[in-house]
Amino acid sequence: VLRTWPHSYAGFFADTEAFLMKNAKVKLCLQASPMNGDLLLEDCNPESDFQDWSWQGDSLMNHGTQSCLSMVGANRVQTSLCSSAGYTSWDCSNSLLSPLGSSQGYLVANRKGVALNSVGGLKAQWQDVADRSVCEEKAERDRYFPAALASTHVYGHTAGNMTLALGIGQEELEELLWFFRREDPSTWNYSVLALSFVALILGLLLLAINIVRNRKRKIHMYREAVQTTQQAELEAKQALMPVQEYSPAELQQQEPVLQDQRSGEVVVQWKDGTVTSLYTE
């Protein structure tokens, strides 16, 4: 099953992948020299790659030189290859940075740059531009590390070091990246939008057809009711007022009889059609 990692995690790591290391005491940022690996304290510049650092496992890698912060000698600190045998791993203890597996002290700022010193305090505290400890950056990265695998941008910078930090092979790492790769959802979003419009038009069409059919059905029922009422009224009138129909021949036969009648004479018309006087002279 192919999963697409949520964009909120991907966007989160795109923003927090690189951070500045600003000393809480001198308010200057740690910058790597591209020439000899020395470390300098300069004014903070978010646009400089040589001031961008990121956690790669327990190592702090500089994005400008692609090298890691490492301890050299007794108390000297500089950048060197991340795969070197020196002390390139760092431990966070009480928000202070110290070489992992060594008791040389903490990373502090001094007049010459940075060094290792057993004395803590503000000089040993390193923060990002939001005044958040770099140790918090490491804690969040360790917490959401599977999401970092989903970002191809992170992989472009840290493929070699990530393999070293996780202790897995390159092929297995590529398989994980394929499994959690990000895909462009634009096509799917446009398809769903088009289907929504089609469903809306179809629904309106069915609604109009239903309204027309209901109106025709009501008109037909009304006409039937009117015809039924009229028929009932006609039948009632015929029952109350019977009408005797005469043919034209019978009317002609009756006319002479009616003309011969005298005033005051009572005539009777029998069932067989004959008309006689009730009283004869």
Secondary structure, DSSP 8 states (H G I E B T S, - for coil): ------HHHHHHHHHHSSB--EETTT--EEEE-TTT--EEEE---TT-GGG-EEEETTEEEETTTTEEEEEETTTEEEEE-TTSSSB-BEEEETTEEEETT--S-EEEE-SSSEEEES--SGGG-EE-TTS-BHHHHHHHHHHTHHHHHT-HHHHHHHHHHHHHHHT--HHHHHHHHHHT-----HHHHHHHHHHHHHHHHHHHHHHHHHHHHHHHHHHHHHHHHHHHHHHHHHHHHHHHS------HHHHHHHHHHHHH--TT--EEE-TTS-EEESS--
